[in-house]
Amino acid sequence: MADGVNRILGDTPGRTIVKLLVVCLIVGFVLAFFGFTPDNIVGEVRYWFLDLWYNGFRALGKVGNYLVLGAIIVIPIFIILRLMSYRR
């Protein structure tokens, strides 16, 4: 079983944890240097998902507007053409 865990992690669990801690410390230092905070990052990710959610529904609303706008022209023309071909 230890061989399976080592294969998944790429090394022993202890060494993998130490490597991850070192990389997290370095990345955290770089992000702090540029002024990022955990709240800032989580807030931006949350804002991105909310913006995607609202803009997605706004786009669907515009598709509905385009559909109605086109139907105002297409449906009467379709009815007129059908009536004209029905008389033949």
C-alpha positions in Angstrom: 0.0 0.0 0.0 2.9 2.4 0.7 4.1 1.9 -2.9 0.7 3.0 -4.2 0.7 6.1 -2.0 4.3 6.9 -3.1 3.3 6.5 -6.7 0.3 8.9 -6.4 2.3 11.5 -4.5 5.5 11.1 -6.4 7.5 10.7 -3.2 7.0 9.7 0.4 4.2 11.5 2.2 6.5 13.3 4.6 8.8 14.6 1.8 5.7 15.6 -0.3 4.3 17.6 2.7 7.6 19.4 3.2 7.9 20.2 -0.5 4.4 21.6 -0.5 5.0 23.7 2.6 8.1 25.2 1.0 6.4 26.0 -2.3 3.4 27.5 -0.4 5.7 29.7 1.7 7.5 31.0 -1.4 4.3 31.6 -3.4 2.7 33.3 -0.3 5.8 35.6 0.0 5.6 36.6 -3.7 1.8 37.2 -3.5 2.2 39.3 -0.3 5.0 41.3 -2.0 2.5 42.3 -4.7 -0.2 43.2 -2.2 -2.5 40.2 -2.4 -4.3 38.9 0.6 -6.4 35.7 1.1 -9.5 37.8 1.4 -8.6 39.7 -1.7 -8.1 36.6 -3.8 -11.3 34.8 -2.4 -13.3 38.0 -3.0 -12.1 38.4 -6.6 -12.9 34.7 -7.4 -16.3 35.2 -5.8 -16.8 38.4 -7.8 -15.7 36.6 -11.0 -18.3 33.8 -10.5 -21.1 36.3 -9.7 -20.2 38.4 -12.7 -20.2 35.4 -14.9 -23.6 34.4 -13.5 -25.2 37.8 -14.0 -23.7 38.4 -17.4 -24.7 34.9 -18.5 -28.4 35.6 -17.7 -28.1 39.1 -19.3 -26.8 37.5 -22.5 -29.8 35.1 -22.4 -32.1 38.1 -22.0 -30.5 39.7 -25.1 -31.0 36.5 -27.1 -34.7 36.7 -26.1 -34.8 40.3 -27.3 -33.2 39.4 -30.6 -35.6 36.5 -31.0 -38.7 38.8 -30.5 -37.2 41.5 -32.7 -36.7 39.0 -35.5 -40.1 37.4 -35.0 -41.8 40.8 -35.5 -40.5 40.8 -39.0 -40.3 37.1 -39.9 -43.7 35.8 -38.7 -45.8 38.3 -40.6 -43.8 37.7 -43.8 -44.1 33.9 -43.3 -47.9 34.2 -42.8 -48.2 36.4 -45.9 -46.1 34.0 -48.0 -48.2 31.0 -46.8 -51.4 32.7 -47.6 -50.2 33.6 -51.1 -49.1 30.1 -51.8 -52.4 28.7 -50.3 -54.4 30.5 -53.0 -52.6 28.7 -55.8 
